[in-house]
Amino acid sequence: MEHNFNPLYQKAIALLHDLTTKEGLLASTIEADNYKRIWARDSIICGLAGLWIDDPILIEGLKNSLLSLAKAQNAQGMIPSNVLPHTDDVSFGSLVGRIDANTWFIVGSCLYYEHTKDETAWEILKPCIQKCRLFLKAIEMNAKGWLYTPLSGNWADEYPIHGYTLYDNVLRLWGEQLWGTLTNEKQNGFELLIEKTKTNFWPSTKTEEKLRYQPLAFEKALQKKPKHFGAFILPGIYDLRFDAAGNALALLFFNMEESQKMALSEFVATLPNHLVPAFWPMTTPESDDWYLLEDNYSFSFKNYPGDFHNGGIWPVWMGLFSLGLAQHGCHEAAKKIVDSFINILSQNPRWDFHEYLNANTLEPGGKTKMGYTASGIVFMKLAMELAV
């Protein structure tokens, strides 16, 4: 695998360097206006890939991305979804605002400062983080610690995921933990909130009753014997579908029990070709929530079963998930994922850092030359290095 992976890794780094501008990291090098923007999520994930390999070009790109986003923060403390450099064109989301622009901004800013100790940038970013934290506190809705994400309110903006989501809430916890470490700011009940999040999104008989969000729904979820963290929680519903991004972040953030590590490794073994889909199982016209998906798009419908968010295989989340597995010692499961991905690419010469692979055909889909995807390759490389 190493022989085949290194050329791909070098191409990924070259692409990420090509995406680096004075204003920050672009989403893609393709000639399309929408991808010549600084996207909060994309640019920060690309920047974190750079931080974790100590790449000075990408670290500078991360700093400039954060400063561009901070400059466009609104009066309520929201960080924009994306900005077009040298213009007043700022977007906070299309059909609805993006919660994860804010959480990624906090994580990215804190990790950048932790790594560089750049006081000049921190003096600009620190008050922006404080405003952003106040905005996020407001959208807890009930002041009990969890963010409530609207439909289309994060990266999976055309997929039926909403409510108290694993992805948004673990990302928020990560940012809050980093902030507390850097500022020595004490947060009452923070450790309890971490435990509440970990135990509700992966229900267990060991969970204390006082931690259970909604006892009856919790009991119903227990009966399904989950093998991974669930995707989201609504009043009366624990939705236990698999969310790759959310589970990846959970692996990186939580201390995992041995039984959970084993269950996740077993789950990976059940996936077709050991490739990790964005969400699983696929949503079909027979699914109860198909109606939330079928008309939810901006330009054209892409979420056919196995495509795009609906079971599509996104290297960025697969890479981050592999890294999370490897950090917990699940090296065999991580290696199976990466080896399978490399094998699939070797059979598809037209692949060019596409957004995702179709789960049914394994054909590339979405835009090409994506920094998001290149970052996933970096995360896979880091996962494999941990296995050595």
C-alpha positions as CSV (number, residue, x, y, z in Angstrom):
1,M,0.0,0.0,0.0
2,E,2.8,2.4,0.9
3,H,4.2,2.2,-2.6
4,N,0.9,3.1,-4.2
5,F,-0.1,5.7,-1.5
6,N,2.9,8.0,-1.6
7,P,2.3,9.4,-5.1
8,L,-1.3,10.1,-4.2
9,Y,-0.3,11.8,-1.0
10,Q,2.2,14.0,-2.9
11,K,-0.5,15.0,-5.4
12,A,-2.8,15.9,-2.5
13,I,-0.2,18.2,-1.0
14,A,0.4,19.8,-4.4
15,L,-3.3,20.4,-4.8
16,L,-3.6,22.0,-1.4
17,H,-0.7,24.3,-2.2
18,D,-2.4,25.3,-5.4
19,L,-5.5,26.2,-3.4
20,T,-3.5,28.6,-1.1
21,T,-4.0,32.3,-1.8
22,K,-3.3,35.5,0.1
23,E,-6.9,35.5,1.3
24,G,-6.9,31.9,2.4
25,L,-7.5,28.4,1.1
26,L,-10.0,27.9,-1.8
27,A,-12.3,24.9,-2.0
28,S,-11.2,23.9,-5.5
29,T,-9.0,25.0,-8.4
30,I,-11.8,24.5,-10.9
31,E,-13.0,27.6,-12.9
32,A,-16.3,28.1,-11.1
33,D,-17.1,31.3,-9.1
34,N,-18.6,29.3,-6.2
35,Y,-15.3,27.5,-5.7
36,K,-13.1,30.6,-5.8
37,R,-14.5,31.5,-2.4
38,I,-13.1,31.0,1.1
39,W,-15.5,28.4,2.6
40,A,-15.3,28.2,6.4
41,R,-15.6,24.4,6.6
42,D,-13.4,23.5,3.6
43,S,-10.6,26.0,4.2
44,I,-10.3,25.2,7.9
45,I,-10.3,21.4,7.3
46,C,-7.6,21.9,4.7
47,G,-5.7,24.1,7.1
48,L,-5.9,21.5,9.9
49,A,-4.4,18.9,7.5
50,G,-1.6,21.4,7.1
51,L,-1.2,21.9,10.8
52,W,-1.0,18.2,11.5
53,I,1.8,17.7,8.9
54,D,3.4,21.0,9.9
55,D,3.3,22.4,6.4
56,P,4.1,26.2,6.5
57,I,2.3,27.0,3.3
58,L,-1.0,25.5,4.5
59,I,-0.6,26.9,8.0
60,E,-0.3,30.4,6.4
61,G,-3.3,29.6,4.3
62,L,-5.3,28.6,7.4
63,K,-4.4,31.9,9.1
64,N,-5.5,33.9,6.2
65,S,-8.7,31.9,5.8
66,L,-9.5,32.6,9.5
67,L,-8.8,36.3,9.2
68,S,-11.0,36.6,6.0
69,L,-13.9,34.8,7.8
70,A,-13.4,36.9,11.0
71,K,-13.6,40.1,9.0
72,A,-17.0,39.1,7.6
73,Q,-18.5,38.0,11.0
74,N,-21.9,39.6,11.5
75,A,-23.3,41.6,14.4
76,Q,-24.9,38.5,15.9
77,G,-21.6,36.7,16.0
78,M,-22.2,34.3,13.0
79,I,-19.2,33.3,10.9
80,P,-20.1,33.2,7.2
81,S,-20.4,30.0,5.3
82,N,-18.2,31.5,2.6
83,V,-16.8,34.8,1.4
84,L,-15.7,36.0,-2.0
85,P,-12.3,37.8,-1.6
86,H,-12.1,41.5,-2.5
87,T,-15.9,41.9,-2.5
88,D,-18.7,42.4,-0.1
89,D,-20.2,39.1,-1.2
90,V,-20.7,37.2,2.0
91,S,-23.0,34.1,2.4
92,F,-24.3,32.7,5.7
93,G,-26.0,29.9,3.9
94,S,-28.6,29.4,1.1
95,L,-31.8,27.8,2.3
96,V,-30.7,28.0,5.9
97,G,-27.7,29.2,7.9
98,R,-24.7,26.9,8.5
99,I,-24.0,26.0,12.1
100,D,-20.7,24.3,11.3
101,A,-19.1,27.4,9.9
102,N,-19.1,28.7,13.4
103,T,-17.8,25.5,15.2
104,W,-15.1,24.9,12.6
105,F,-14.0,28.5,13.0
106,I,-13.5,28.1,16.7
107,V,-11.7,24.8,16.4
108,G,-9.5,26.2,13.5
109,S,-8.7,29.4,15.3
110,C,-7.8,27.7,18.6
111,L,-5.7,25.0,16.9
112,Y,-3.9,27.6,14.8
113,Y,-2.9,29.6,17.9
114,E,-2.0,26.5,19.9
115,H,0.3,25.4,17.1
116,T,1.9,28.8,16.2
117,K,1.5,31.1,19.2
118,D,0.8,33.9,16.7
119,E,-0.2,36.6,19.1
120,T,-1.0,39.1,16.3
121,A,-3.6,36.9,14.7
122,W,-4.9,35.8,18.1
123,E,-5.7,39.3,19.1
124,I,-8.0,39.5,16.0
125,L,-9.4,36.1,16.3
126,K,-10.0,35.9,20.1
127,P,-12.9,38.5,20.3
128,C,-14.4,36.9,17.2
129,I,-14.4,33.5,18.9
130,Q,-16.0,35.1,22.0
131,K,-18.9,36.5,19.8
132,C,-19.2,33.2,18.0
133,R,-19.5,31.3,21.3
134,L,-22.3,33.7,22.4
135,F,-24.2,33.0,19.1
136,L,-23.8,29.2,19.6
137,K,-25.0,29.5,23.2
138,A,-28.1,31.2,21.9
139,I,-29.0,28.3,19.6
140,E,-28.9,25.7,22.3
141,M,-32.6,26.7,22.5
142,N,-33.1,25.3,26.0
143,A,-29.8,26.3,27.6
144,K,-28.9,22.7,28.3
145,G,-25.7,22.4,26.3
146,W,-26.6,20.9,23.0
147,L,-26.8,22.9,19.7
148,Y,-30.1,22.5,17.8
149,T,-29.3,22.4,14.0
150,P,-32.0,23.1,11.5
151,L,-32.6,20.9,8.5
152,S,-29.9,21.8,5.9
153,G,-27.9,23.5,8.6
154,N,-24.5,21.9,8.2
155,W,-22.3,20.3,5.6
156,A,-24.9,17.8,4.6
157,D,-27.2,20.6,3.5
158,E,-29.4,18.4,1.2
159,Y,-29.8,15.4,3.5
160,P,-32.4,14.9,6.3
161,I,-30.3,15.4,9.3
162,H,-31.3,17.9,12.0
163,G,-32.0,18.5,15.6
164,Y,-29.3,17.7,18.2
165,T,-26.7,16.3,15.8
166,L,-23.6,14.3,16.7
167,Y,-21.5,16.2,14.2
168,D,-22.3,19.7,15.3
169,N,-22.3,19.0,19.0
170,V,-19.0,17.1,19.1
171,L,-17.4,19.8,17.0
172,R,-18.7,22.4,19.4
173,L,-17.4,20.5,22.4
174,W,-14.0,20.2,20.8
175,G,-13.9,24.0,20.3
176,E,-15.0,24.7,23.8
177,Q,-12.4,22.4,25.2
178,L,-9.6,24.1,23.2
179,W,-10.9,27.5,24.2
180,G,-10.9,26.5,27.9
181,T,-7.3,25.2,27.6
182,L,-6.0,28.3,25.9
183,T,-7.7,30.9,28.1
184,N,-8.0,29.0,31.4
185,E,-11.7,29.8,31.4
186,K,-13.6,27.4,33.6
187,Q,-16.9,26.0,32.3
188,N,-19.3,24.7,34.9
189,G,-20.7,21.3,34.0
190,F,-18.5,20.9,30.9
191,E,-17.3,17.4,31.8
192,L,-20.9,16.3,32.6
193,L,-21.9,17.6,29.1
194,I,-19.2,15.6,27.5
195,E,-20.4,12.5,29.2
196,K,-24.1,13.3,28.4
197,T,-23.2,13.6,24.7
198,K,-21.1,10.5,24.6
199,T,-23.7,8.3,26.3
200,N,-26.8,9.6,24.6
201,F,-25.5,9.3,21.0
202,W,-24.3,5.8,21.7
203,P,-26.9,4.4,24.2
204,S,-25.7,1.8,26.7
205,T,-27.3,0.0,29.6
206,K,-24.4,1.5,31.7
207,T,-25.7,5.0,31.2
208,E,-27.0,6.6,34.4
209,E,-30.6,7.6,34.3
210,K,-29.8,11.3,35.1
211,L,-27.8,11.5,31.8
212,R,-30.5,10.1,29.5
213,Y,-32.0,12.9,27.4
214,Q,-35.4,11.3,27.0
215,P,-35.8,8.0,28.8
216,L,-38.5,6.3,26.6
217,A,-36.7,7.1,23.4
218,F,-33.4,6.1,25.0
219,E,-34.8,2.7,25.9
220,K,-36.1,2.2,22.3
221,A,-32.6,3.0,21.0
222,L,-31.0,0.6,23.4
223,Q,-33.0,-2.3,21.9
224,K,-31.3,-1.7,18.5
225,K,-27.9,-2.5,20.0
226,P,-26.0,0.2,18.1
227,K,-22.5,-0.5,16.7
228,H,-21.6,3.2,16.4
229,F,-22.6,6.7,17.5
230,G,-26.0,7.8,16.2
231,A,-26.5,10.7,13.8
232,F,-29.0,12.9,15.7
233,I,-31.6,13.2,18.4
234,L,-35.0,14.8,18.3
235,P,-37.8,14.9,20.9
236,G,-39.0,11.3,20.9
237,I,-36.4,10.0,18.4
238,Y,-32.9,8.7,18.6
239,D,-31.8,8.4,15.0
240,L,-29.1,5.8,15.0
241,R,-28.0,5.9,11.3
242,F,-24.3,6.1,10.8
243,D,-22.8,9.6,10.2
244,A,-19.2,9.3,9.1
245,A,-18.2,12.9,9.9
246,G,-19.9,12.8,13.3
247,N,-18.3,9.4,14.2
248,A,-14.9,10.6,13.0
249,L,-15.1,13.6,15.3
250,A,-16.3,11.5,18.2
251,L,-13.4,9.1,17.7
252,L,-11.0,12.1,17.8
253,F,-12.6,13.7,20.8
254,F,-13.9,11.0,23.2
255,N,-12.1,8.5,25.3
256,M,-13.5,5.2,23.8
257,E,-14.3,2.0,25.7
258,E,-12.8,-1.2,24.4
259,S,-16.3,-2.5,23.6
260,Q,-16.9,0.6,21.4
261,K,-13.7,0.2,19.5
262,M,-14.5,-3.4,18.8
263,A,-18.0,-2.5,17.7
264,L,-16.8,0.1,15.3
265,S,-14.3,-2.3,13.8
266,E,-17.0,-4.8,13.4
267,F,-19.2,-2.2,11.7
268,V,-16.5,-1.3,9.2
269,A,-16.3,-5.0,8.3
270,T,-20.0,-4.9,7.3
271,L,-19.6,-2.0,4.9
272,P,-19.4,-2.8,1.2
273,N,-15.7,-2.9,0.2
274,H,-14.8,-1.5,3.7
275,L,-15.5,2.0,2.3
276,V,-17.0,4.5,4.7
277,P,-20.2,6.2,3.4
278,A,-21.2,9.7,4.5
279,F,-24.4,8.3,6.0
280,W,-25.6,4.7,6.2
281,P,-27.9,3.0,5.5
282,M,-29.0,4.8,2.3
283,T,-32.3,6.6,2.3
284,T,-34.7,5.3,-0.3
285,P,-38.1,6.3,-1.6
286,E,-39.5,3.7,0.9
287,S,-37.8,5.4,3.8
288,D,-39.9,7.4,6.3
289,D,-37.9,10.5,5.8
290,W,-37.6,10.4,2.0
291,Y,-40.0,13.4,1.8
292,L,-37.4,15.5,3.6
293,L,-34.8,14.7,1.0
294,E,-36.6,14.5,-2.4
295,D,-37.2,18.3,-2.9
296,N,-34.4,19.6,-0.7
297,Y,-31.8,20.9,-3.3
298,S,-30.6,24.1,-4.7
299,F,-29.8,23.3,-8.4
300,S,-30.5,19.6,-9.2
301,F,-31.4,16.5,-7.2
302,K,-28.2,14.5,-6.4
303,N,-29.2,12.4,-3.4
304,Y,-30.2,9.2,-5.2
305,P,-29.5,6.1,-3.1
306,G,-25.7,5.7,-3.0
307,D,-24.9,9.2,-4.3
308,F,-23.8,12.5,-2.8
309,H,-24.7,12.7,0.9
310,N,-27.0,9.6,0.6
311,G,-24.4,6.9,1.0
312,G,-21.8,8.6,-1.1
313,I,-18.2,7.9,0.0
314,W,-16.4,11.1,0.8
315,P,-12.6,10.8,1.2
316,V,-12.5,13.7,3.7
317,W,-14.7,12.0,6.2
318,M,-13.3,8.5,5.5
319,G,-9.8,9.9,6.1
320,L,-10.8,11.6,9.3
321,F,-12.6,8.4,10.5
322,S,-9.6,6.3,9.7
323,L,-7.4,8.7,11.7
324,G,-9.8,8.4,14.6
325,L,-9.7,4.6,14.4
326,A,-5.9,4.6,14.3
327,Q,-5.6,6.9,17.3
328,H,-7.6,4.4,19.3
329,G,-5.5,1.5,18.1
330,C,-8.0,0.1,15.6
331,H,-5.2,-0.2,13.1
332,E,-6.5,-3.2,11.2
333,A,-9.9,-1.5,10.5
334,A,-8.2,1.7,9.4
335,K,-5.8,-0.1,7.1
336,K,-8.7,-2.0,5.5
337,I,-10.4,1.3,4.7
338,V,-7.3,2.9,3.2
339,D,-6.2,-0.2,1.3
340,S,-9.7,-0.6,-0.2
341,F,-9.8,3.1,-1.2
342,I,-6.4,2.9,-2.9
343,N,-7.4,-0.2,-4.8
344,I,-10.6,1.4,-6.1
345,L,-8.7,4.4,-7.3
346,S,-6.2,2.2,-9.1
347,Q,-9.1,0.9,-11.2
348,N,-10.5,4.4,-12.0
349,P,-8.0,6.5,-14.0
350,R,-10.5,9.4,-14.4
351,W,-10.5,10.1,-10.6
352,D,-9.3,13.6,-10.0
353,F,-9.8,14.4,-6.3
354,H,-13.6,14.2,-6.8
355,E,-15.9,15.0,-3.8
356,Y,-17.1,11.5,-3.4
357,L,-17.5,8.0,-4.9
358,N,-20.9,6.5,-5.6
359,A,-21.5,3.6,-3.2
360,N,-23.2,1.4,-5.8
361,T,-21.0,1.9,-8.8
362,L,-17.8,3.2,-7.1
363,E,-17.7,5.9,-9.9
364,P,-16.4,9.4,-8.9
365,G,-19.0,12.0,-8.4
366,G,-19.2,15.8,-7.7
367,K,-16.7,18.5,-8.4
368,T,-13.0,17.8,-9.1
369,K,-9.8,19.0,-7.6
370,M,-11.3,19.4,-4.2
371,G,-9.2,20.5,-1.2
372,Y,-11.7,18.7,1.0
373,T,-10.7,15.4,-0.7
374,A,-7.0,16.2,-0.7
375,S,-7.3,16.7,3.1
376,G,-8.8,13.3,3.4
377,I,-5.7,11.8,1.8
378,V,-3.6,13.6,4.3
379,F,-5.7,12.2,7.2
380,M,-5.3,8.7,5.7
381,K,-1.6,9.1,5.5
382,L,-1.5,10.1,9.2
383,A,-3.6,7.1,10.1
384,M,-1.2,4.7,8.4
385,E,1.8,6.3,10.1
386,L,0.2,5.6,13.4
387,A,-0.1,1.9,12.4
388,V,3.6,1.5,11.8
